[in-house]
Amino acid sequence: MTESGAVVAVFGRRYEVETDAGQRLDCVARGKKRDAACGDRVDVRRTGPGQAVIEAILPRRNFLERADPYKRKAIAANADQLLVLVAADPWFSDEFVTRVLLLAHDAGLEALIALNKVDLAGAPAARLRLKPFENAGYAVLEVAVRPRDAAGEKTAPAIGTDRLRERLAGRATVLVGQSGMGKSSLVNALIPAAQAATGELSQALGSGRHTTTFSRRYRIDADSTLIDCPGMQEVGVFNLDFARLVAGFPDFTPFRGRCRFADCRHDREPGCAFAGAAAAGHIDARRFELFCRLRGEIGPAAR
């Protein structure tokens, strides 16, 4: 007999599933079921006390994944929105943010950005780097959360988490970010019972250790969940094609269909509306640079 439930944690080839009856089961998956993601609805069959095997992945309303030319990696399933966390320190990659937002758009997810550590000296520069994303229509919320000390006490009061909670209310949210941005500290601030592990910043490398080594879904309240994903440094977009890449830049929309040639690839063609808009300052030059870089990275069918 099978039972239905949701995948609430992914540990490589093992999964934690919460059944609809509220029980937690340690599960394995066989064959093609191994691509289950956090947030998936599944059917499981018990094999022993507290153990089960995933028999089927139920139909998804959306699926978020990243891909390079060799493999695809599931990020989450059945979510409503994606939250990208960046920080005033360490320096974050605007290319990483762009890539994640592209995948979110392609999966049909709303997206927002949270800037952490806004009480640090690097906050003004970080705000400037995020301005093109705001101009493109993405909401940017500011927060400041700190890890707890050895005694478990907060090292500084959290800032901005109440407003962030409002944006997460009633939704299933996927939280992503590079290592060192403070994801685990944010999870602890939003969900004190989570007790997510936090790591010290590596001063030598200028980046954080990978303190989140698996995906886990936390319940904020009865109607709101948060999937905390492992820290990522690279996000492949090889699963996109050219049309989906263009669609993922909402700030380019006013210039679509205005090129001299209908089949313009926005590369070196004369009369390209995108290039002209970037040269005139109507499209952010850095955004257009990233678009051109990603154009050469997407699937071969797009070229």
N, C-alpha and C positions, 0 to 999 in steps of 0.2 A: 504494500500500500504506500502511495506517495503522499507527501505533504507539501504545501506551498509555503514560500517564505521569501525573504530578501537577503541578498548578500550584503553583509555589513562590514566585512573585512576581507582583504586579499593578502595572503602571505605566499607569494610565488605560486606554487601549484596546490596550495591548500586554501580553503575558504571557511569563513565563519558565517553561518546562515542563521538568521533569526526567523523562526517559524511564525506563522500567523497566530499561533497559540502563545507566542512569547518565549519560546525555548531557544537556547543557543546551541547550535550543533557544529562540530568540527567536521568539515566535509572535504572530500576529494572529488575531482571531476575526471571523467574518462572521455577519450576521443576528442571530438570537436567541442565538447562542453568546456574545454580548458580555457576558452576565451571569455569566460564569465568575468564581469567587472563589478566593482562596488556599486550598489544601487540596482543591480539586476534582480528581477523576480525569477525565481527558479522553483522547479519541482524536485524534491529530494526523497530518497528512500533510505530509511535507517538500516545501518549495518551492525550496530552495537550501541551500548550505553553512551549517549552524547555524541555519536558518530553517524555519518550518513554519506551517501554518494549523490552527486547532482545528476539527475536523470534528464533534465531538460531545462533550457533557458527559455523563459516565456517571452512573447513578443515585446519588443522595446518601443517606447515612444521616441527615444533618441539614443544616440550612442556617441560618446566622445573618445577619440583615439588619436594617437600620433603615429607617424610612419616615416621610415627612411626607405631607400630602395630595396632593402633586404627583409625587413620585417615590420609588422604593425604591433603596437602596444596599446591595449585598452586603458583608458583613464577612468571613465565612469559611465553609468547608464541611467536613464530615466530621471534626469535632472531638469530643473527649471532655469537655472542661471549659473554663471561662472564668475567667481571672484578671483582676480589676479592681485596678489599681494606683492608690493614693492616697498623699498625702504629708503630713507634718507642716507643711511649707512648700513651696509656697504653699498657701493655703486651698483645700480641695477642695469640690466640690459634692456633698452627699448626694443631691440630686435626680438628678444624673448617675449616681451609683452605683445608685440605685433603678431608673432606666430601663434600664441595662445588665443588671442582674440579672433584670428582667422579660423582656427579650429572650432571655437565656440560658435561663430556665425554659421559655419558649415553644418554644425550639429543642430542648429535651430535654437541655441541658447541665448538668452539675454546675457550681457556681460557688464561688469563694473570693475573698477580699479580701486584698491585701497592703498594709500600711502602711509606706511608705518614709520614710527620714530620721528614724528614731525617736531618734536621738542629738541632735536639735535641741530647742530650748526649747518648740516648739509641740506636741511629742508628747503630753503629757497631755490637752490640749484635743482633739486629733485622736482619741485613744482614746475619749473621752466621746462624740464624734459618731458613732463606729462602734459604740457599745454597742447601739443598737437593732437593728443588723444581726446582731450576735452573738446577741442575744436571739431573733431570728427564725430562728436556726439556721445562719447562715453562718459559716464558719471565717475568722478574721482572723489572718494571720501578720505578724510584724514583721520588717522588714529595714532596713538602712542601706547604701546603695551610693552612691558618688560618681563624678562624671566623672573621666576621666584628665586630667592637666595637658598643657601643650604638648609635653612630652617623652614623653608616652604613659604616664606613671607614675600609679598610683592616688594620689589625694589623701588617702584614708583607707581603712583596711581594711574590707572588706565584713562586715556583720553579718547573721546569720540566713539566709544563702543556702543553707546545707546542709539546713536543715529544709524550705526551699522546694523544693529539688531533689527531696526525698523525695515531695512532693506532686505533682510533675510527672513522676516516673518512670513509664515505660510508657504515657504518655498523649500525646495530641495536644491542646495547650493553646492557646487564643486569649488574647493579652495586649492589654488595652485600658486606656485612661486618658486623662485630660485632658492637655493640653500642660503641661510643667513638672513632672510627677510623677516623672520619672526613668526612663522606660521604656527608653530607649536605654542608660542606664548599667546598668540591671538586666540587659538582654540581654548586655551586655559582661561583666558579672560571672558570669552563668550560662554563657555561651558565649564565652570569650575570643577565639576565632577569628572571631567575627562582625564585630568591628571596626565596630559600628554607630555612626553619627554621633551625637554629643551636642552639645547647644547650651547656651549660657550663659543663665541666667535673666534675663529682662528686668525689671530693678528698677523701671523706670518703670511698667510695666503690671502687675507682680506676677504674671506668668504666663510660661510658657516659649514659645520659638519653636517652630514646627512642624518639628522636626528629622527626624521620620519622615514622608516624603512619599509612601510607597507601602507596601503590605503585603508582608511577606516571611516565608517559613517557614524557620526555622533548625532544624538537627538537634542536639539536646542530646547524644544517644547513639543507639545502634542502634534503641532502642525508644521514644524520646521526641522529640517535636518541639514547637516553639514558634512560633506565628504572631504576629509583631509588627505591629500595625495602626497606621495614622497617628493622631496625637493628635487627639482629638475634643473639641469643646466642647458640641455639641448631639447628642442622640440622640432621634430621633422614634420613637414607638410606635404610629403610626397603623395599622400592620398588625395590631394586636391587636383583639379584640372584648371585650365586657364580661366574659364568662365567663373568658376567658384572662387578663384583667387581674386579676380576683379571685383566680384560681388562682396568680398570680405573687406573692401576698403570703402566704407560708406561715404567718406569725404570726396571720393572720386565720382560719385553718382551724377552730379550735375554736368559732367563732361563726357559721360558715356554716349556713344552714338554721334559724336561731333567731330570725329577724325575724318581726314580727307578720304581714307580708304576704309571700306566697311569691314575688312578683315585685318585691320591694324592690330599689331601685337604690342604696340606701345614700346617699341624697341628703338630702331633708328629711322623709322618711316617718316617721310616729310609730311607735315600737316597733322602730326599727332596731337590731339587735344590735351592729353594728359601731360605730355612734355611741355606743351605751350603753357598750360596752366601752372605747372611747376616753375617754369622760367619767369612767369609773371607774378608769382607769389600767391596764386589762388589755391594751389596745392602745396602743402608743406614739403620742402625740398628733401628733408630726411625721410619722410614717408614715401616719396616717390623713389628715392634711392633704395629703400628696403623692398619696395614693390619690384623693382628691376632685379634685385638680387634673388628674390624668391621666385620670380618668373623662370629663372634658369634651374630651379630646384624641383619644380613640380613634376608630376607624372609625364612620361614621354608622349602620351596621347595628346597632351596640350600643346606640344611644340610644332 
